[in-house]
Amino acid sequence: MTEPTHSLSIDIGGTFTDFTLLNIESGELNVHKVLTDPENPTTALMRGVAELLETVGIAASALQVVVHSTTLATNAIIERKGAKIALLTTEGFRDVLEMRREQIYDMHDLHARYPDPIVPRSLRAEISERTDRDGNVFQAPNAEQSATIVEGLLNQGVEAVAISLLHSYKNPENEQALKEQISNRHPDLPLSLSSEVAPVINEYERTSTTVADTYIKPSVSRYIQSVEQELAQEGYEGRLLVMHSAGGVMDANAAMERPIRMLESGPAAGALAAGFYSELLGEPDLISLDMGGTTAKTCVIEGGKPAQSNSIEVARVHRFKIGSGLPILIPVLDLIEIGSGGGSIASLDNLGLLRVGPLSAGASPGPACYGLGGTQPTVTDANLMLGYLNPEYFLGGRMTLDIDAATSAMSSLGSDMGMDPIEAAWGIYNVVTESMAAAARIHIIGRNKDPRNYAIVAFGGAGPAHACEVARILGATRVVIPLGAGVTSALGCLAAPLSFESVRSLPGLLETTDWESVNGLYAEMESWGRDMLANSGVPEDQMRLTRTADMRLVGQIHEINVPIPDDTLAQTSAEGIESDFHQIYQQLYSRRNLSIPIEVQNWRLLVSGPQPILNLQEQIVEPNADARVALNGSRPAYFANANGFVECPVYHRYKLPAGAEISGPAIIEEEESTTIIRPGDSASVDRWLNLLIRVNP
């Protein structure tokens, strides 16, 4: 067996598939990027792997680990390309997916729309069974009834079945019985149980999550199996690890068993990469700006850690309106997504105002300048026309951009706006940066923080071209552009520990909590989590446990996450937990409400393995290092604060020495992305070859 020398990570996005290859000993980092194949993503993935390994001169057998993140799960739900599935639920609860919470997310919109349920009513069947709210089973499911119902559903072409019964979070006995009855007759039929996927009290959200898990399970399983087989054929001898939404990784079997955890796999990798650079650079408070080909994402990094949430919405009818999408109860890194990527299409709305996104040209046909059939103007077309992109050096020269096609697309939009093509291009650039800055500002201020106190770490193929302008709008003065910024999300995969999180609902007042029951829940969750890590190869002595609980003041509807002590819990534990709750509550809302009782909804346990250590290759910083050794000509680029085009020096990113200083305006090119430094701004290169930009407000 070949001694492993490298770690490989792969991040599939809507437009590009990114790769990072890290030498375990030297810390040397090699990166690569290829266009995503929407119809067969495995094809592009394996082509990129082969190209990168050939460039470095190693075989697949030299890989110690392969870690993968992807938007496959999210896209399957948004684009409704999952399996044909059915839902089995308690008699009388067939329509919970359409009744939702019987609330309108916008009280001023009498015609507010929601995404259609994943399971149509004709494929939602009722089972005669009942468990009460205390977990007592009044009626068990009947085997003959379930067999008849399932046979009828299978005759309609159903490929998988979701099971969500009333109060199963309290007692899963009836769901388990139903699973056994079905599996005995149909052992290969994929099943998802709400008591396993999301064992929490919220009936609608629990069912929605279980249905989504079932919907993507067949396609995700086929995809992961395909990747495993292709890697093995190339000679890879290790395991495939998959990034999950909470910022950790799981093995391929766990991903296929519970694919809903992959929902925010790609964005989570980017946020984790931002956390890595936060610790590396000693910048504890960062705003990540991950702008790829399809979307842009921001995440708040505090104390070197990405913010977290216990739920997410997908397929929103209105991107920024909470409640207009499908709720998914899984632990996720707390990101906000903006429909503004390099492929986002620009158009005029009903009022004649310029709008960019959320529709994207994606990888096929792509922006007009790709020359692959796209005709609508996009952000990438705008950046090309403004001089920010080199048409001969896109993807390191492996792809040539068509400036004439971009001009034609922009001319059509400009004509409708009464502007010339350059003015239209600047309008697109400006709208995109304002949108990203506005989203980041709302995200940060909502956490009771001031964006001016944060540095920005920008990455993704388009992020470095917009970062300084976003920083100026936010009032931030520091921007970090990592080396290989175009594929930084893929690097984040290598910084993720193996981890599994479980949750159990036991609602009640903190002061009257049944601590014996809580200890039982934690023992159950710990046993499951340790088994999962052991099956993934993590030694017992390297497992870490983190307990938390979702808590709120009585009468409120939103919970906050509070740490729970690791020892055996008793009534004496309540005082310390209550103190932690009030401290976190005050940090979030700048007030305390000591007179209102506290109630607990859910108890959580995170079981994780050791944190991977990434030792990036360091360079010797030479004082006054000459940046001119990386000079690669010049070209005109457009800047509003310079009133038009300015001749800009162009630098080759990988030739810039540590310690070099650069004054704006300047363009810094690498194969996967381009950094734009505005007039008045300046940058330096640190010992890891990151660009540290000082923004002049």
Sequence and secondary structure as in RCSB ss.txt:
>XXXX:A:sequence
MTEPTHSLSIDIGGTFTDFTLLNIESGELNVHKVLTDPENPTTALMRGVAELLETVGIAASALQVVVHSTTLATN
AIIERKGAKIALLTTEGFRDVLEMRREQIYDMHDLHARYPDPIVPRSLRAEISERTDRDGNVFQAPNAEQSATIV
EGLLNQGVEAVAISLLHSYKNPENEQALKEQISNRHPDLPLSLSSEVAPVINEYERTSTTVADTYIKPSVSRYIQ
SVEQELAQEGYEGRLLVMHSAGGVMDANAAMERPIRMLESGPAAGALAAGFYSELLGEPDLISLDMGGTTAKTCV
IEGGKPAQSNSIEVARVHRFKIGSGLPILIPVLDLIEIGSGGGSIASLDNLGLLRVGPLSAGASPGPACYGLGGT
QPTVTDANLMLGYLNPEYFLGGRMTLDIDAATSAMSSLGSDMGMDPIEAAWGIYNVVTESMAAAARIHIIGRNKD
PRNYAIVAFGGAGPAHACEVARILGATRVVIPLGAGVTSALGCLAAPLSFESVRSLPGLLETTDWESVNGLYAEM
ESWGRDMLANSGVPEDQMRLTRTADMRLVGQIHEINVPIPDDTLAQTSAEGIESDFHQIYQQLYSRRNLSIPIEV
QNWRLLVSGPQPILNLQEQIVEPNADARVALNGSRPAYFANANGFVECPVYHRYKLPAGAEISGPAIIEEEESTT
IIRPGDSASVDRWLNLLIRVNP
>XXXX:A:secstr
     EEEEEEE SSEEEEEEEETTT  EEEEEEE  SS HHHHHHHHHHHHHHHHT  GGGEEEEEEEESHHHH
HHHTT S  EEEEEETT TTHHHHTTS  S TT TT      SS GGGEEEE  EE TTS EEE   HHHHHHHH
HHHHTTT  EEEEE TTTTT  HHHHHHHHHHHHH TTS EEEHHHH  SS HHHHHHHHHHHHHHHHHHHHHHH
HHHHHHHHTT  S EEEE TTS EEEHHHHHHSGGGGTTHHHHHHHHHHHHHHHHHT  SEEEEEE SS EEEEE
EETTEE EES EEES SSTT TTSSEEE S EE EEEES  TTEEEEE TTS EEEEEEE TTTT  GGGTSS  
S BHHHHHHHTT S TT BGGGTB   HHHHHHHHHHHHHHHT  HHHHHHHHHHHHHHHHHHHHHHHHHTTT  
GGG EEEEESSSHHHHHHHHHHHHT  EEEE TTGGGHHHHHHTT  BEEEEEEEEEEEGGG  HHHHHHHHHHH
HHHHHHHHHHTT  GGG EEEEEEEEEETT S  EEEE  SS   TTHHHHHHHHHHHHHHHHHS   TTS EEE
EEEEEEEE              TT  GGGGEEEEEEEEEGGGTEEEEEEEEEGGG  TT EEESSEEEE SS EE
EE TT EEEE TT  EEEE   
